[in-house]
């Protein structure tokens, strides 16, 4: 079998892919549909204790795009294998070794990964509705070939842009996991180890964090509803700055207008950097050169607002209403404009100034 070596960094492991250690292992092959069915039958016989069964062992194999619906590969080994864009709906991988497996773009609806070894696994753009990962290990992991050449360049588990509805991740080890841009609805992360996890740009609705370790988890650009924030201890997590109350917001807008009208001699430039301003109404406000860097502006309204030369770098503008807004010369580099309304928005270069909208 493969050799596992602990790293000096907490929670990270390295696994050697070497066919000589397991002569029965299938290594570096493209698996076809017929072969997959036969392997599933062998694995099922093994699980049931029927003679001539075999616990499937694959390493660095390509299963991308295959149909694995309803197949049972519990206890099997798929080290550094690719399931990219495969259909694993209702498949079972309970207790399986999926070290550094690639599930990018896969359909994982109701897939059961309970107690599986998923260290270093990738789930970018995966559909994970009602998937079960209770007790799974999703910490850092690196696969290397014999000769110490790096095989995988993604060491930690990533769920970037994944769709997770009702997904169960209770008691999972998710140290440094990456949920950037993911959509989590009704996800259960009770008791999970989420130290250092990244939720930048993620949308969390009804997520349960009860008993989860959120130390150093980054929620600064995450969009959370009240139910989510109430279900976890976020004292040690990094969060966005609170939005100003109605009176303070009005003062900031008034002072910014004075700052513009007096050519910066009076008043004060509005700085909303890293604030959670979800659902805030900035309609028809004069916010030229205002700072929104890293701010959460989900469902905010900028209808008809003057935002020329404003700084929106790394801001989250999910579903924001930018109808007829003036964004000439604004800096939108790194900003997320997903599902934003941009009817009649003005972009490009400002007249008399060599400053154009940057994206």
FENTAMO-V70509 format. One record per backbone hydrogen bond with DSSP energy under -1.0 kcal/mol. CO is the residue of the C=O (numbers start at 1). NH is the residue of the N-H. E is the energy in kcal/mol with one decimal. If there is no record, write none. Layout:
# FENTAMO-V70509
<<CO,NH,E> <CO,NH,E>>
This chain:
# FENTAMO-V70509
<<3,16,-2.5> <5,14,-2.1> <9,12,-1.7> <12,7,-2.2> <13,142,-2.3> <14,5,-2.8> <15,144,-2.6> <17,146,-1.1> <18,21,-1.6> <19,22,-1.2> <22,25,-1.8> <26,59,-2.7> <29,62,-2.6> <32,36,-2.1> <33,37,-1.9> <34,38,-1.9> <35,39,-2.4> <36,40,-2.3> <37,41,-2.0> <38,42,-2.2> <39,43,-2.4> <40,44,-2.2> <41,45,-2.1> <42,46,-2.0> <42,54,-1.9> <43,47,-2.3> <44,48,-1.9> <45,50,-2.6> <56,77,-2.9> <57,26,-2.7> <58,79,-1.7> <59,28,-2.6> <61,82,-2.5> <62,31,-2.4> <63,66,-1.6> <66,87,-2.7> <68,71,-2.0> <71,92,-2.7> <73,76,-1.8> <76,97,-2.8> <77,58,-3.0> <78,81,-1.3> <79,60,-3.0> <81,102,-2.4> <82,63,-2.8> <83,86,-2.3> <84,65,-1.8> <86,107,-2.5> <87,68,-3.1> <88,91,-2.3> <89,70,-1.9> <91,112,-2.4> <92,73,-3.0> <93,96,-2.0> <94,75,-1.8> <96,117,-2.8> <97,78,-3.7> <98,101,-2.2> <99,80,-3.1> <101,122,-2.1> <102,83,-3.7> <103,106,-2.2> <104,85,-2.0> <106,127,-2.4> <107,88,-2.7> <108,111,-1.9> <109,90,-2.2> <111,132,-3.0> <112,93,-3.5> <113,116,-2.3> <114,95,-2.6> <116,137,-2.4> <117,98,-2.5> <118,121,-2.3> <119,100,-2.9> <121,158,-1.3> <122,103,-3.1> <123,126,-1.8> <124,105,-2.7> <126,163,-2.8> <127,108,-3.3> <128,131,-1.9> <129,110,-2.2> <131,168,-2.8> <132,113,-4.1> <133,136,-2.3> <134,115,-2.5> <136,173,-2.0> <137,118,-2.3> <139,120,-2.0> <142,15,-2.6> <143,151,-2.4> <143,152,-1.3> <144,17,-2.5> <145,148,-1.6> <149,145,-2.3> <155,141,-3.4> <157,178,-2.2> <158,123,-3.8> <159,162,-2.3> <160,125,-2.7> <162,183,-2.7> <163,128,-3.6> <164,185,-3.0> <165,130,-3.6> <167,188,-2.4> <168,133,-3.4> <169,172,-1.6> <170,135,-2.7> <172,193,-3.0> <173,138,-2.4> <174,177,-2.1> <177,198,-2.7> <178,159,-4.3> <179,182,-2.2> <180,161,-1.8> <182,203,-2.6> <183,164,-3.2> <184,205,-2.9> <185,166,-2.9> <187,208,-2.6> <188,169,-3.2> <189,192,-2.1> <190,171,-2.4> <192,213,-2.5> <193,174,-2.3> <194,197,-2.2> <195,176,-2.7> <197,218,-3.0> <198,179,-3.4> <199,202,-2.2> <200,181,-1.6> <202,223,-3.3> <203,184,-3.1> <204,225,-1.6> <205,186,-2.9> <208,189,-2.5> <209,212,-2.6> <210,191,-1.7> <213,194,-2.0> <214,217,-2.0> <215,196,-1.9> <217,238,-3.1> <218,199,-2.4> <219,222,-1.6> <223,204,-3.6> <225,229,-1.9> <226,230,-1.6> <228,231,-1.5> <236,216,-2.5> <238,219,-3.6> <241,276,-2.6> <245,249,-2.8> <246,250,-2.0> <247,251,-2.0> <248,252,-2.4> <249,253,-2.3> <250,254,-2.6> <251,255,-3.0> <252,256,-1.9> <253,257,-1.9> <254,258,-2.0> <255,259,-2.2> <255,268,-1.1> <256,260,-1.9> <257,261,-2.7> <258,262,-2.1> <259,264,-3.5> <260,263,-1.5> <262,265,-1.4> <270,291,-2.5> <272,275,-1.8> <274,241,-3.2> <275,296,-2.9> <277,280,-2.0> <280,301,-2.3> <282,285,-2.2> <285,306,-2.5> <287,290,-2.1> <290,311,-2.8> <291,272,-3.5> <292,295,-2.2> <293,274,-1.9> <295,316,-2.8> <296,277,-2.8> <297,300,-1.8> <298,279,-2.5> <300,321,-2.7> <301,282,-3.0> <302,305,-2.5> <303,284,-2.1> <305,326,-2.6> <306,287,-2.8> <307,310,-2.1> <308,289,-1.9> <310,331,-2.8> <311,292,-3.4> <312,315,-2.2> <313,294,-2.5> <315,336,-2.7> <316,297,-3.2> <317,320,-2.0> <318,299,-2.7> <320,341,-2.7> <321,302,-3.3> <322,325,-2.2> <323,304,-2.8> <325,346,-2.9> <326,307,-2.3> <327,330,-2.0> <328,309,-1.6> <330,358,-3.0> <331,312,-2.6> <332,335,-1.9> <333,314,-1.6> <336,317,-3.1> <337,340,-2.1> <338,319,-2.3> <341,322,-2.9> <342,345,-1.8> <343,324,-2.3> <346,327,-2.9> <348,329,-1.7> <350,353,-1.5> <353,355,-2.3> <355,350,-2.3> <358,332,-4.0>>
